[in-house]
Amino acid sequence: MLGAINLYGDQRRATFTGHGIDVASQRADDLDLLAIEQIQRLATDGRGVFVLDAGCGFGGQSARMVKAGGQVLAIDIEDYQEQVAASMEREGVETNLQFLLLSVQEKAEIGPFDIILCQRMLHYLQYDAALDALRWFHREARAGASLFLSASGIDSELGNGYAGASAPVQNRFAPLESAMAEKHSIHPSVCLYRKDELESIVAAAGWRVENAFLSPFGNVKLIARKAD
């Protein structure tokens, strides 16, 4: 596809501060769809389904999760209020979605949530900060809640020429090779993960990993659960 940056056909719709392109406003990926299916299952019980979209970007997935029956709090470190409103209009939803300018590192008391989705954000944190964020997610989750998480993979093309490739994950934090950074609009330093490394840090934060896999592109995705 003309102008596509990857095998999915995503266009280079960059976020404001070099934190990648906004994928969710262009499509729902496999992890997004699994989260939507979980919301729909919970919503059939007739109770509210409270969802956190951490690192929501333009709010494409936030709006889809509202449409599926969720009551969504969308947070990001950049002010995407207008973009989230546009996503709501595009999906035909008018309520049950709130945007909040908030970093995961602030560890605010905003829960509890039945579902936490965090796509394409965790790799912007150094390992210890990422562990703290995952512990915060765990604290803000209800018993039995699900975590849908992804992080950029070291075995994806992002790992080509990556300066942190040889470092242990606890110390791995470096910029992408310049051409790759420009292609994907990822300019800050990042911690790229292997599948077992993401599983390990999620488990260390108290979650029980139920499924972990690599996308065709090579990014790491997983679903975890907080014990009942």
N, C-alpha and C positions, 0 to 999 in steps of 0.2 A: 504494500500500500504506500502511495506517495507520501513521503514525510514521516513514515512510521519509524520509531526508534527500536522496536523489538518485534518478536515473532507474533505478538498479539495484535499488532496494528496500532498501538498507542501513539498518539501524537505528542509532540513536545510542548505540552501545556504546563509550563513551569509554575511552581509555587513561588511565593514572594521573595524568599530569602535563600534560594539555592538548596532547598531541602527536597530535591527531586521533582518529578512531574506529578501532576494530580491524575492518578489513574482512575480513582473511584468516580469522578465526574464523567468518565468516558465509558466505563463498563463495570459490571460486577464480576469479580473473579471467583474461582472455586471456593475460597474461604469465605468470601462475602455471601455466596449462595448458601453455604452450610449454616452460617449465622442466621440468615433469613429463615431457613427451614426450622431452626431451633425456636426462633421467635414465634413462628406460626404454630408450632406444636404447643408451646406454652400458652399462647393466646387462646387456644381452644378451651382452656380451663376456666375462662371467664374472668380472670384476674388481670391486673396490670402487669406488663412485662417491662421492667426497667432496664435500660440499656445505656452503657457508656461507650461512646466512640472516641477513643483517645488518639489525638493526632488526626482530626477529622478532615483537614484540608478544606476543599470546597463543599464538602457535605453531601456528595453524591450518594454514598452508602448510608449516611445518616438518614436521608430522606427515604431511601428504599426500605430501611428498617422500620421507620414509622409506618410506611404503607403496608408493611407486613403485620403490623399490630403492636409495635413497640412504642414505648414512651422514652425518647432518646435525649440524653444530654451529650452534646458534641463539644469537645474541647480541643483547643489548639493554642500554640504559643504566638500565632499571628492572627490578626483580626480578619476573619473570613465571614463576618456577619452577612455582608451583601451576597457573597457567593453561596452561602448556605441558604439564604432566602431564595435565590435563583434556583437552587436545586430542589427546594420544596415546591416551588411553582412548577418546575418541569415534571415532578412526580405527582403533582395534583394533591399535595397535602398542605393543610393550613395550620394544624395544631400538633401538639405532642412532640415538638422538636425545639430544644433550647440550645443556643450557642453560648459558650462561656470561654472567655479569653483566660486560659489557665495552662500552666505547665505541669506535667506529671511530677516534676521535682518539688512542687509546692506541697504535695501530699495533703491536699485539702480534704475535709470531711464532706463528701458529696453523695455518698451511697445511702443505702445498699443497692446493688445491682444484681439482676438475674443473669445478664450477659455483658461481658466486656470484650470489645473488639479493638485491637490495636494493630493496624496495618501500616507497614513501611515507615515506622517511626523509631523503633527500639534501637536500631543500629546507629542512630545519631547520638546515643549516650555511651559514655565509657562504661566498662563492665560493672563497676560498683554502683554507678548511678542507675544502670539498667536493672540490677538486682533490687535496688531500693524501689524502683518504679513497679516492678513485679510484685514486691511485697505490699506496696500500697494498693495495687489492684486487688490483691488477696484480702486485704483488710476491708476494702470497700465492697466486696462481693458478699452476697448472701451464701449461706450454706447450700451446697449443691449447684452453685452458679458455674457457668462455663466461660472460659477464656479462649478467644479466637485471636491468634497472634501470628505475625509474620515478621521476618527480618531479611535483609539482603544477604545473599549467600556468597561465601568466599569461593565457591566452585561455579558461580555464575560468571558471565563475562566481566562483571564488576571487579573480579579478582585478578584480571589481567594487568600486570604491572603494579598491583596494589602493594604499597610500601609496608603494610603491616602483615603480610602473608606469613612470614616466618615466626611471628611473635605468638606466645601463648595467648589464649583468648582474654585472660585476665588483664593483660597489658596491651592488647591489640587495639590501636586507635590511631588511624592515619588517613590522609587524603587518598582519594582514588588517583590513578594515573590521569594526567591532565586531559587527554583526549576523551577518556571514558567519563570523567567528571563533566566535561562540556556536553557530551552526548546525552547524558542522563540528568543534567542539571543538578548534580550532587556535588556541592562545593565544600561543605564542612568536612572535617575528619569523621570517619565512621569506624565502627567495629563490625566487620563482616563475620558471619557465623557459618559453621558446619552444623549439620543436623543434630549430631550428638551434643554439641556445645549448647545449642539453644534448648534442647531437652533438659540438659543438666542445670542450666541457670533457672529455668522455670520450676523445676523440681526443688531446687534450693530455696526458692521463694515460698514454698509450701503447697504448690499446686500438684495435682496428680495428672501427668501427661497421659492422654488417651490415644492420641494419634499424631504422628509427625511425618512429614513428607517433604520432598523437594518438588517445586514447580518445574515445568518443562524448561523454563529460563534458568533455573538453578537457585531460586530463592527458597528459604526455609519457612515452612508453615506448620502450625500445630494447633491442636485443640486440647485444652486441659480443663480440669474440674476441681472445684473446691470441695473438700470432703463434707458430707452431710452432717 
